[in-house]
Amino acid sequence: MPRRVGPGGGVLAILQGRLRWAFETVEAALDRIFGSAWNPLYQLGALGFFYYWVVTVSGIYVYILFDTGTTEAYESVQYMTVEQWYLGGVMRSLHRYASDGMVLMMAVHMLREFALDRYRGARWFTWVTGTPILWLVFVAGITGYWMVWDELAQYVAIASTEWFDWLGIFGEAIARNFLTPQTLDDRFFSLLTYIHIVAPLLLLLVLWIHLQRVAKPRINAKRGLAAGTFLMLVVLAFIKPAVSHPPADLNTVPGVLNLDWFYLPAYPLMDHFSYGAVWAFAGVLSFMLLALPWLPPLRRPAAAAVDLDNCNGCERCANDCPFNAIVMRPRSDALPFEQQASVTASLCVGCGICAGSCPTATPFRRASALRAGIDLPERSLPALRDQVEAVAAGLAGETRVIVFGCDHAVPVDHVSASGIGAVGLPCIAALPPSFIDYILSRDLADGVVITGCRQGECFNRFGVDWMEARLNGTRDPYLRKRVPRQRVLTVWAASADRAALKTAIEAFRPRLSDLPPHLPDRKTPPARPGAVDGGGSHA
Amino acid sequence: MHKIARYLGQAVVYGLIAALLGYFADTPAYRHADADKAQLTLSLAHSGKHVRECRRRSAAEIAALPPNMRKPLDCPRERLPVLVEVELDGQIIMRDSAPPSGLFGDGPSQIYENFVIPIGPHDLAVRLRDSDRVDGFDYQREARIVIAPRQRFVIEFRAEAGGFRFATRAEPAAPSPAATWLTRRSGWRPRNRAARSSRR
């Protein structure tokens, strides 16, 4: 059975592995401090949006005070910074630091998605549409620095225009606008203001496109996290207000500059390398980012498939799909239901959450073949039932445990031991809750452990949330009430939490032996042919 | 983790993020230009002469043309490249032939070059050839210049203004006293607000 635990071999895999370990270590610390709901690393995209709104609101205020003109621009910025420091200055600082925060969130978000291997297959669209976001954020930020018209703006303006002139696409070199104070026109600042406003609006449009293939995208940071972030920005604005350099003087070359390294790291490169080299660097970097989803090793699990004979159009799969890959359409066969599920294969990541949500996916079916209304062709539910039974057959002892784990969390192979069987899944929510009932009621094991990614950070976005809700009886399909909850353990653990998972299972097993029998005629199961007291993973 | 310990932990994390944002927003400082150097910028956009002389059409030729195309002169579209030479203290620091721009070679030739030069006095000579002559130049200008630290000395060319122009350096403004600790860094003095407003 195909398993996707790591990203494969090669340098890329080693890099991803190291980065993933680093992220998971920091995330574990932040989980303890913030709790999983407020963990900033779980809400990088939403925080990016929050910074965007702070930039927008503060930018509107700054724009009210801003004058477009070669001398007026600097004076107006200085007025708000010095004379109206208590409001205009704070707004300017919020504008700057929130912009920097946006770059920081964007960079960490991108790095994290790369580390967690969440950019391939059906996720290519979200990754690729993130690249123009980078460009637009930099266009907006750099033109913002330009508008102040201080020495930094002069440096940025001349270097930027010379950089573009290198392309030779303009009729006349645009850097000639900055030859002398006399060649500089006030209207140029009007154009600049226009670009500085249009770029963020375009950015919003691209962000909307970026999220088109994500169901229920999280664009609003948790209130507490947003409040803490805003407070941090305000305090920073008072402690270290954003200030200008001396006014621009085109007769002088700026000497020492306090660059914003979030937005302007390419400018020193322009000083030390040719403009062509910097274009090549930017082009290659952009191309690499765009091409990353298709770099080997290529992985694309088969998309979920609908079995119309078993689909009653209940919508649960469509509601649970994290990537909008399932839509409900009018019935196309003679069955007496209004709708049927339909999978858009290009959007499906093969997580199997839909199969886990299907009410027909019950292993108790024996009269007819086990066929779910929707299932993964490569990791089907009949195969899962066979696997569970095979694993159970290999278990012996008084505290037999079957562990269901997500391939993207702790690899379940690592918890296999005497009396412990392991079954891996593409996502923990790919497991229909009826399987737990099946295992305990058929005496296939004495306890079931459900493990998956850390709370708030599911590889497939909603797997942990949906599974918890199903176990708690708040989301269909529920775990039946008759299932003794003491015999079910949930452990949410990232791949770095192997030891914690093992410890939890070791603590769980003695508790099982203390529990009263949950089956009327509970007996020590007879040894089955070929059974080995050693458990073993069939994942 | 205890509630107070969690809040303290959060404060530390926010403090670290703020420190990261605050520090890299303007630090470390970057030295773009040294104080003992200056910059010479040469910029021109000038069309060379046509590749051959214009020819006056005869009356019969003009009459044979469609009414909207009856021009007395028959001129080629293509222009000659422009040759520019810059000499500093007796040394040729640039000699470049810029081809005409445009798909049909009928646009202006463009040159934009920066040179880092030492401060102090220099003998500067710039020359330009835009015709099909083999030797010599059609425009030239020589001058003894004194370059100040970090000065940006601009050489422009405008044929309609007689050729090369050396942009003169404006007198530097007197350093303004710091009004507040904010202005100490930028050297800015608040101006008369009314004067500023009147320019809106």
Interface residues (C-beta under 8 A of the other chain):
Chain A: L30 R32 I33 F34 G35 P40 D67 G69 E72 Y74 E75 S76 Q78 Y79 T81 V82 E83 W85 G89 R96 Y97 D100 G101 L104 D150 Y155 E162 D165 G171 E172 A173 A175 R176 L179 T180 P181 G228 T229 L231 M232 L233 V235 L236 I239 K240 P241 A242 V243 S244 H245 P246 P247 D249 L250 N251 T252 V253 P254 G255 V256 L257 N258 L259 D260 W261 F262 Y267 P268 D271
Chain B: M1 R6 G9 Q10 V13 Y14 G15 I17 A18 L20 L21 G22 F24 A25 D26 T27 A29 Y30 R31 H32 A33 D34 A35 A38 Q39 T41 S43 A45 S101 G107 P108 Q110 Y112 N114 R150 Q151 R152 V154 E156 A167 R169 A170 P172 A179 T180 L182 T183 R185 S186 G187 W188 P190 R191 R193 R196 R199 R200
